[in-house]
Amino acid sequence: MRKFWGKFILVLADVLDFLIGGLIKILQVIVDVISRLGKSVLSIVALLACSGFVFFLPILIIYLPVFLIVFVFFIVIPLLGRKFISYLEFLHYSAVEYLRNYGDYLINNRENYKSYEEFKKAYRDKKEEEERKRREQERAQNEFWEEVFRNFSEGSSGSGTYYRTYRTGQQSSNGYGGYYQNQSQNYSNPLEDFKKKYENSCAILEVPVNTNTYEVKTAYRKMAKKYHPDINKSESATEMFQKVNEAYEFLTEENIKRYNQYTN
């Protein structure tokens, strides 16, 4: 009876995995579509307001309820949708993994049973660790490019050949092309290197070069879920997932400002 109940629990876990996972994907598509439509509508409204505010103001007053409904639909709903998706992701991990652990415990009598609270805590700890690593990588990324451009500015007044040394002494494992190794090399202009990496990162996340941090974060969430190895089982998913993470780490607010400064 114990093993039968354990098998039932495992089947229930698979059903929940399918249902919650499918619901998350559907909601993500809906939120993305509404967000894109909202940007277009709000851009048109802003253009009309700027081009003829005196004529637009009476229309705004007359149709204020309509504008409020549009605002709620295109702004508030995506925000609430993302929060609900985040909750579903939390439930997806904690509930499904708990049931699988419990089912395995019932079938095999293993002493590795964990409570539901432990899985909830494990999910939060995982997210906090991912955020901590992301912030560290973002800080290292900003410090690196600040040093590159500062050293280039100081050295460009000399012979015209820039000789740079990376001093962090850390072996790169996150796709920065060895930027964190102890090494020296001749490099004529770091701007071209930065520009190429920036535009390549935008292409990976499918955002325009005149992007902003909001668009980058939204695109990252979409692409990360699309290519996450736990969801996408194709051979190229892991490599693409790594590229998506590298692009997101590179497209910081500071690097977006640097690109706009050096290309305008």
N, C-alpha and C positions, 0 to 999 in steps of 0.2 A: 504493500500500500504506500509506503514511504517513497519508493522509487517511482511508482506510478504518479504520485503527486508531484514529484520532482520533475518528471518529464512534462507534465501539464504546465508547470511553472515555466519551463524553458520554452514551450510552444507559445505561452502567453507573452513571454519576453520578445520572441520573434515577431509576434503580431503587433505589439506595441511599437517595436522598432520600425516596422513597416509603416504603420499608421501615422505615428508622430513624425517620422522622417519625411514621409510624403506630404504631410500637412505643412511642415517647415518649408519644403521646396515650393509648394503652391503659394504660400504666403509671401515668400521672398520674391517670386515673380510678380505678384500683385503689387507689392510695395514698390518694387523697382519701376513698374509701368506707371503707377500713380505719381511717383517722384519725378520721373522724366516728363510726364504730361504737365505736372505742376510747375516745373522750371520753365517750360515753354509758355504756359498761360501767364505766369507771373512776369516773365520777360516782356510779353506783349502789353500787359497792363502797365508796367513801369515805363515802357516806351511811349504809350499813349499819354501817360501822366506827365512825362518830361516834355513831350512835343507840344502839348497844349493843355497846361494845367487848368487854366481859366475855363476852358470848355469841358474839361474832363470832370471838374469838381461837381457841377450839377448832376451829371450822370452818376457819379459816385454816391451822392446823397440820395438820389431817387432809387437806385438799385443797391443800396447798402446791404439789405438782407441777402441778396444774391452774392455779393462780394464776400460776405461773411461765410456763407455756405461754401463758396469756392475755397476760401482760406482754410476752413476746417477740413475740407475734403483733401486738398492737395498738400497741406502742411501738417495738420494735427494727426490725421489718420496714418501717414507714413511713420511719424514719430512713435505713436502708440503701437503701430504694427511691428516696428523694430523691437520695442520693449517686449511685446508679446512673443516674438520670435526668440528673443534671448531667454525668456522664461521657458519656452518649449524646448530649447536646446539644453537648458539645465535639467528639465524634467526627463528629456530623452536620455541623457547620460545617466543621471542618478537612478531613475526608476528601472530602466532596462538593465543596467549593469547590476543593480541590486537583485533583480529577479533571476538573472543568470547565475549570480553567485549563490543565491539561495537554492535554486534548482540543482546546481552542481553539488551543493552541500547535502541535500536530501538524497541524491542518487549515490554519491560516492563516499558519504560519511567523512568527508575531509574536515579537518579542524581549521578551516580558513574562512569560516562564516563571518561576515561583516554586517553591521546594522545599516539601515537606510541612512541614518545620520552620518555615518562614516563616508558613504558615497557622496552625500551632499557636500560634506567638508572637502573631500578629495577633488570634487569639481571646482569648488571655489579656490582651493589652493592651486589647482592647475591653471586657472585663469589668472590668478594673481602672479604666478611665476612667469607666465607668458607675457603679461604686461610689464613686469620688471625687466625681463630680458629685452623686450622691445624698446623700453626707455633707455636702457644701457647702450643698445646698438645705435639708437637715434642720437644719443649724446656723443658716442664715439665717432659717428658719421659726421656730425656737425663740427666737432673738434678737428677732425682730419682735414676737411675742406677749408676751414678757417686757417689752419696752418699752411696748407698748400697755397692758397691765394695770398696770404700774408708774406710767405717766403718768396713767392714769385714776384710780388710787387717790390720787395726789397732787393731781389737779385736782378730784376729786369733793367735796372739802371746801370748795371755793370757791363759785362762782355756780351750780353744778349743771349747767352746759353745758360739755362737754369739747371743747377745741380742740387737735387733735393735728397734728403735723407729721412726715412721714416724711422721714428724713434720709439714706438710703443713696445716693440719686442714681442708681439703676440702673433701666433700663426693664425692666419685667416681661415675660418671654416664656414663663412657665410656668404661667399661669393663676391667679396670686394676686390678680387683680383690681386690678392697679396698686399693690399694697402697697409696691413697691420704687421708686416714682417720688418725686421731690421734689414734695410737694404738701401743702396744709393743707385741713382741712374740719371743719365742725361735726359732732360725733357724740355722741349722748347716752349711749350705753352700749356698749362694745365686747364685752361678754359675749354679747349677742344675736347679734352678727355672728359671734363665735367659735362659739357653740352651733349656729347654723344651718349653718356651714361644716363643723363636726365631724359633725353628724348626716347631712348630705348626703354627706360622704366615706364614712361607714359604709354608707350606702345603695348607693353606687357599688360598693364592694367586697363588699357583701352580708354584712356582719358586724354583730352587735348593738352597741348603743352602750356596753354594758359589756364591750367587747372587751379584748384584750390584744395585745401586740406579736407574739406567736407566731401568733395568729389572723390578724392584719393581714398579716403576711408570707406566710403560707400562702395567704390569699385573693388577695393581690397576684400571686403567682406564677401562680395559676390564671387570673385575669382577664387578666393581661398576655399570657400565651400564647394565650388565647382571642381577643384583639383585636389581636394584633401584626400590623402591616400586611404583613409577609412571609408570614404564614400565612393571615390572614383578608382576603380580597379584596373584601369588601363596602364600599360607599361610606362607611358610617358607622364603619368599623373604626378609622380613623386618629383621628377625633375622640374615640371612646370610649377608645382606647388612651391618649390624652393625659389624659383625665379620670381614668382608673385610676392613672396615674402621679402626677397632682396629689393624688389622694386618699391615696395611699400616702405621699407626701412630707409631707402634713399630719398624718397619724395617727402621730405620733412618740410615744415613751414619755412625754415631757414633756407633750404635748398631751392624751394620754389621762388623765394625772394631773390636769391642769388642769380637764378636763371633769368628772371625778369630784368634784373639790374644789368647783367652783362650782355643781354641780347637786345635791349631797347636803347 
